[in-house]
Amino acid sequence: MDELAYKLMLRRVEELYRRNPLKVLKENRKVVAEVAPYVEKGISIILGMEGLQILSVEPFHLEDFIEYMKNYSLPPRDSLHIAVMTSINCMNIASADEDFDAIPGIVRWTPV
């Protein structure tokens, strides 16, 4: 959810300021509060999805995600996603990130 919130924040800043959102945020941190309602609305839509299940990260996931980093050269966040997913036999992920294609058995669904 944090990554989604971050992307929503960047998108809204870019829409409002028509500039590089990272530069805008660096110049004025108060912009974060300004776009928070937009982020909140986006997160609310996701949380309202029927059947959505949000999982906790457990200690054993931390051991597993290190293995994904070592074996597939995945960055930590991607490795943690895969570790949690595979612990519940979830083999599908919606992502634009091609790094997930390196994991055998994982099906990546890309946004339109």
Biotite code that builds the C-alpha atoms (Angstrom):
import biotite.structure as struc

atoms = struc.array([
    struc.Atom([0.000, 0.000, 0.000], chain_id="A", res_id=1, res_name="MET", atom_name="CA", element="C"),
    struc.Atom([2.864, 2.370, 0.690], chain_id="A", res_id=2, res_name="ASP", atom_name="CA", element="C"),
    struc.Atom([4.128, 2.073, -2.869], chain_id="A", res_id=3, res_name="GLU", atom_name="CA", element="C"),
    struc.Atom([0.647, 2.750, -4.245], chain_id="A", res_id=4, res_name="LEU", atom_name="CA", element="C"),
    struc.Atom([0.304, 5.777, -1.968], chain_id="A", res_id=5, res_name="ALA", atom_name="CA", element="C"),
    struc.Atom([3.691, 7.047, -3.135], chain_id="A", res_id=6, res_name="TYR", atom_name="CA", element="C"),
    struc.Atom([2.757, 6.694, -6.823], chain_id="A", res_id=7, res_name="LYS", atom_name="CA", element="C"),
    struc.Atom([-0.576, 8.425, -6.234], chain_id="A", res_id=8, res_name="LEU", atom_name="CA", element="C"),
    struc.Atom([1.223, 11.259, -4.458], chain_id="A", res_id=9, res_name="MET", atom_name="CA", element="C"),
    struc.Atom([3.692, 11.726, -7.319], chain_id="A", res_id=10, res_name="LEU", atom_name="CA", element="C"),
    struc.Atom([0.938, 11.659, -9.916], chain_id="A", res_id=11, res_name="ARG", atom_name="CA", element="C"),
    struc.Atom([-1.135, 14.284, -8.112], chain_id="A", res_id=12, res_name="ARG", atom_name="CA", element="C"),
    struc.Atom([1.850, 16.580, -7.546], chain_id="A", res_id=13, res_name="VAL", atom_name="CA", element="C"),
    struc.Atom([2.714, 16.363, -11.236], chain_id="A", res_id=14, res_name="GLU", atom_name="CA", element="C"),
    struc.Atom([-0.905, 17.120, -12.195], chain_id="A", res_id=15, res_name="GLU", atom_name="CA", element="C"),
    struc.Atom([-1.064, 20.158, -9.918], chain_id="A", res_id=16, res_name="LEU", atom_name="CA", element="C"),
    struc.Atom([2.366, 21.655, -10.534], chain_id="A", res_id=17, res_name="TYR", atom_name="CA", element="C"),
    struc.Atom([3.204, 20.448, -14.072], chain_id="A", res_id=18, res_name="ARG", atom_name="CA", element="C"),
    struc.Atom([6.785, 19.877, -12.955], chain_id="A", res_id=19, res_name="ARG", atom_name="CA", element="C"),
    struc.Atom([8.954, 17.036, -11.795], chain_id="A", res_id=20, res_name="ASN", atom_name="CA", element="C"),
    struc.Atom([7.127, 15.913, -8.639], chain_id="A", res_id=21, res_name="PRO", atom_name="CA", element="C"),
    struc.Atom([10.320, 14.925, -6.833], chain_id="A", res_id=22, res_name="LEU", atom_name="CA", element="C"),
    struc.Atom([11.712, 18.434, -7.266], chain_id="A", res_id=23, res_name="LYS", atom_name="CA", element="C"),
    struc.Atom([8.444, 19.987, -6.101], chain_id="A", res_id=24, res_name="VAL", atom_name="CA", element="C"),
    struc.Atom([8.417, 17.791, -2.985], chain_id="A", res_id=25, res_name="LEU", atom_name="CA", element="C"),
    struc.Atom([12.042, 18.560, -2.221], chain_id="A", res_id=26, res_name="LYS", atom_name="CA", element="C"),
    struc.Atom([11.371, 22.296, -2.450], chain_id="A", res_id=27, res_name="GLU", atom_name="CA", element="C"),
    struc.Atom([8.182, 22.240, -0.385], chain_id="A", res_id=28, res_name="ASN", atom_name="CA", element="C"),
    struc.Atom([7.347, 19.340, 1.931], chain_id="A", res_id=29, res_name="ARG", atom_name="CA", element="C"),
    struc.Atom([3.938, 20.889, 2.695], chain_id="A", res_id=30, res_name="LYS", atom_name="CA", element="C"),
    struc.Atom([2.841, 19.650, -0.727], chain_id="A", res_id=31, res_name="VAL", atom_name="CA", element="C"),
    struc.Atom([2.619, 16.173, 0.833], chain_id="A", res_id=32, res_name="VAL", atom_name="CA", element="C"),
    struc.Atom([-0.200, 17.355, 3.094], chain_id="A", res_id=33, res_name="ALA", atom_name="CA", element="C"),
    struc.Atom([-1.837, 19.139, 0.166], chain_id="A", res_id=34, res_name="GLU", atom_name="CA", element="C"),
    struc.Atom([-2.133, 15.945, -1.892], chain_id="A", res_id=35, res_name="VAL", atom_name="CA", element="C"),
    struc.Atom([-2.920, 13.643, 1.050], chain_id="A", res_id=36, res_name="ALA", atom_name="CA", element="C"),
    struc.Atom([-6.704, 13.734, 0.395], chain_id="A", res_id=37, res_name="PRO", atom_name="CA", element="C"),
    struc.Atom([-6.089, 12.468, -3.162], chain_id="A", res_id=38, res_name="TYR", atom_name="CA", element="C"),
    struc.Atom([-3.940, 9.636, -1.815], chain_id="A", res_id=39, res_name="VAL", atom_name="CA", element="C"),
    struc.Atom([-6.551, 8.877, 0.845], chain_id="A", res_id=40, res_name="GLU", atom_name="CA", element="C"),
    struc.Atom([-9.274, 8.582, -1.800], chain_id="A", res_id=41, res_name="LYS", atom_name="CA", element="C"),
    struc.Atom([-7.162, 6.183, -3.858], chain_id="A", res_id=42, res_name="GLY", atom_name="CA", element="C"),
    struc.Atom([-6.367, 4.007, -0.857], chain_id="A", res_id=43, res_name="ILE", atom_name="CA", element="C"),
    struc.Atom([-10.049, 4.002, 0.150], chain_id="A", res_id=44, res_name="SER", atom_name="CA", element="C"),
    struc.Atom([-10.985, 2.665, -3.282], chain_id="A", res_id=45, res_name="ILE", atom_name="CA", element="C"),
    struc.Atom([-8.481, -0.170, -2.930], chain_id="A", res_id=46, res_name="ILE", atom_name="CA", element="C"),
    struc.Atom([-9.568, -0.980, 0.629], chain_id="A", res_id=47, res_name="LEU", atom_name="CA", element="C"),
    struc.Atom([-13.165, -1.146, -0.570], chain_id="A", res_id=48, res_name="GLY", atom_name="CA", element="C"),
    struc.Atom([-12.420, -3.935, -3.035], chain_id="A", res_id=49, res_name="MET", atom_name="CA", element="C"),
    struc.Atom([-14.383, -7.067, -2.275], chain_id="A", res_id=50, res_name="GLU", atom_name="CA", element="C"),
    struc.Atom([-12.199, -9.973, -1.224], chain_id="A", res_id=51, res_name="GLY", atom_name="CA", element="C"),
    struc.Atom([-9.105, -7.870, -0.595], chain_id="A", res_id=52, res_name="LEU", atom_name="CA", element="C"),
    struc.Atom([-6.876, -9.356, 2.055], chain_id="A", res_id=53, res_name="GLN", atom_name="CA", element="C"),
    struc.Atom([-4.001, -7.401, 3.594], chain_id="A", res_id=54, res_name="ILE", atom_name="CA", element="C"),
    struc.Atom([-1.286, -9.567, 5.073], chain_id="A", res_id=55, res_name="LEU", atom_name="CA", element="C"),
    struc.Atom([1.206, -8.907, 7.826], chain_id="A", res_id=56, res_name="SER", atom_name="CA", element="C"),
    struc.Atom([4.915, -9.444, 7.396], chain_id="A", res_id=57, res_name="VAL", atom_name="CA", element="C"),
    struc.Atom([6.049, -12.225, 9.705], chain_id="A", res_id=58, res_name="GLU", atom_name="CA", element="C"),
    struc.Atom([9.609, -13.023, 10.839], chain_id="A", res_id=59, res_name="PRO", atom_name="CA", element="C"),
    struc.Atom([9.889, -16.042, 8.522], chain_id="A", res_id=60, res_name="PHE", atom_name="CA", element="C"),
    struc.Atom([9.184, -13.770, 5.532], chain_id="A", res_id=61, res_name="HIS", atom_name="CA", element="C"),
    struc.Atom([12.382, -11.899, 6.320], chain_id="A", res_id=62, res_name="LEU", atom_name="CA", element="C"),
    struc.Atom([14.458, -15.045, 5.909], chain_id="A", res_id=63, res_name="GLU", atom_name="CA", element="C"),
    struc.Atom([12.682, -15.886, 2.662], chain_id="A", res_id=64, res_name="ASP", atom_name="CA", element="C"),
    struc.Atom([13.050, -12.451, 1.132], chain_id="A", res_id=65, res_name="PHE", atom_name="CA", element="C"),
    struc.Atom([16.828, -12.542, 1.585], chain_id="A", res_id=66, res_name="ILE", atom_name="CA", element="C"),
    struc.Atom([16.868, -15.733, -0.494], chain_id="A", res_id=67, res_name="GLU", atom_name="CA", element="C"),
    struc.Atom([14.967, -13.982, -3.304], chain_id="A", res_id=68, res_name="TYR", atom_name="CA", element="C"),
    struc.Atom([17.494, -11.158, -3.193], chain_id="A", res_id=69, res_name="MET", atom_name="CA", element="C"),
    struc.Atom([20.376, -13.634, -3.433], chain_id="A", res_id=70, res_name="LYS", atom_name="CA", element="C"),
    struc.Atom([18.876, -15.998, -5.998], chain_id="A", res_id=71, res_name="ASN", atom_name="CA", element="C"),
    struc.Atom([17.123, -13.543, -8.324], chain_id="A", res_id=72, res_name="TYR", atom_name="CA", element="C"),
    struc.Atom([18.876, -10.217, -7.655], chain_id="A", res_id=73, res_name="SER", atom_name="CA", element="C"),
    struc.Atom([15.555, -8.660, -6.680], chain_id="A", res_id=74, res_name="LEU", atom_name="CA", element="C"),
    struc.Atom([15.574, -5.451, -4.650], chain_id="A", res_id=75, res_name="PRO", atom_name="CA", element="C"),
    struc.Atom([14.429, -5.837, -1.024], chain_id="A", res_id=76, res_name="PRO", atom_name="CA", element="C"),
    struc.Atom([10.868, -4.549, -1.494], chain_id="A", res_id=77, res_name="ARG", atom_name="CA", element="C"),
    struc.Atom([10.211, -6.799, -4.500], chain_id="A", res_id=78, res_name="ASP", atom_name="CA", element="C"),
    struc.Atom([11.738, -9.749, -2.652], chain_id="A", res_id=79, res_name="SER", atom_name="CA", element="C"),
    struc.Atom([9.505, -9.141, 0.346], chain_id="A", res_id=80, res_name="LEU", atom_name="CA", element="C"),
    struc.Atom([6.417, -9.008, -1.880], chain_id="A", res_id=81, res_name="HIS", atom_name="CA", element="C"),
    struc.Atom([7.342, -12.382, -3.383], chain_id="A", res_id=82, res_name="ILE", atom_name="CA", element="C"),
    struc.Atom([8.120, -13.918, 0.021], chain_id="A", res_id=83, res_name="ALA", atom_name="CA", element="C"),
    struc.Atom([4.726, -12.927, 1.426], chain_id="A", res_id=84, res_name="VAL", atom_name="CA", element="C"),
    struc.Atom([2.886, -13.944, -1.747], chain_id="A", res_id=85, res_name="MET", atom_name="CA", element="C"),
    struc.Atom([4.441, -17.383, -1.979], chain_id="A", res_id=86, res_name="THR", atom_name="CA", element="C"),
    struc.Atom([3.784, -18.043, 1.710], chain_id="A", res_id=87, res_name="SER", atom_name="CA", element="C"),
    struc.Atom([0.054, -18.101, 0.890], chain_id="A", res_id=88, res_name="ILE", atom_name="CA", element="C"),
    struc.Atom([0.490, -19.728, -2.541], chain_id="A", res_id=89, res_name="ASN", atom_name="CA", element="C"),
    struc.Atom([-0.386, -16.520, -4.374], chain_id="A", res_id=90, res_name="CYS", atom_name="CA", element="C"),
    struc.Atom([1.342, -16.695, -7.725], chain_id="A", res_id=91, res_name="MET", atom_name="CA", element="C"),
    struc.Atom([-0.142, -13.573, -9.365], chain_id="A", res_id=92, res_name="ASN", atom_name="CA", element="C"),
    struc.Atom([0.984, -9.974, -9.004], chain_id="A", res_id=93, res_name="ILE", atom_name="CA", element="C"),
    struc.Atom([-0.272, -6.789, -10.645], chain_id="A", res_id=94, res_name="ALA", atom_name="CA", element="C"),
    struc.Atom([2.799, -4.714, -11.408], chain_id="A", res_id=95, res_name="SER", atom_name="CA", element="C"),
    struc.Atom([4.556, -2.798, -14.162], chain_id="A", res_id=96, res_name="ALA", atom_name="CA", element="C"),
    struc.Atom([7.863, -4.028, -12.696], chain_id="A", res_id=97, res_name="ASP", atom_name="CA", element="C"),
    struc.Atom([9.501, -6.530, -15.057], chain_id="A", res_id=98, res_name="GLU", atom_name="CA", element="C"),
    struc.Atom([11.805, -7.753, -12.266], chain_id="A", res_id=99, res_name="ASP", atom_name="CA", element="C"),
    struc.Atom([8.990, -10.072, -11.162], chain_id="A", res_id=100, res_name="PHE", atom_name="CA", element="C"),
    struc.Atom([9.241, -11.932, -14.492], chain_id="A", res_id=101, res_name="ASP", atom_name="CA", element="C"),
    struc.Atom([12.471, -13.569, -13.289], chain_id="A", res_id=102, res_name="ALA", atom_name="CA", element="C"),
    struc.Atom([10.650, -15.577, -10.604], chain_id="A", res_id=103, res_name="ILE", atom_name="CA", element="C"),
    struc.Atom([9.532, -19.016, -11.813], chain_id="A", res_id=104, res_name="PRO", atom_name="CA", element="C"),
    struc.Atom([5.815, -19.603, -11.395], chain_id="A", res_id=105, res_name="GLY", atom_name="CA", element="C"),
    struc.Atom([4.930, -15.950, -10.812], chain_id="A", res_id=106, res_name="ILE", atom_name="CA", element="C"),
    struc.Atom([2.438, -14.451, -13.255], chain_id="A", res_id=107, res_name="VAL", atom_name="CA", element="C"),
    struc.Atom([2.708, -10.692, -13.594], chain_id="A", res_id=108, res_name="ARG", atom_name="CA", element="C"),
    struc.Atom([-0.338, -8.722, -14.666], chain_id="A", res_id=109, res_name="TRP", atom_name="CA", element="C"),
    struc.Atom([0.519, -5.348, -16.148], chain_id="A", res_id=110, res_name="THR", atom_name="CA", element="C"),
    struc.Atom([-1.576, -2.205, -15.944], chain_id="A", res_id=111, res_name="PRO", atom_name="CA", element="C"),
    struc.Atom([-3.192, -0.979, -19.127], chain_id="A", res_id=112, res_name="VAL", atom_name="CA", element="C"),
])
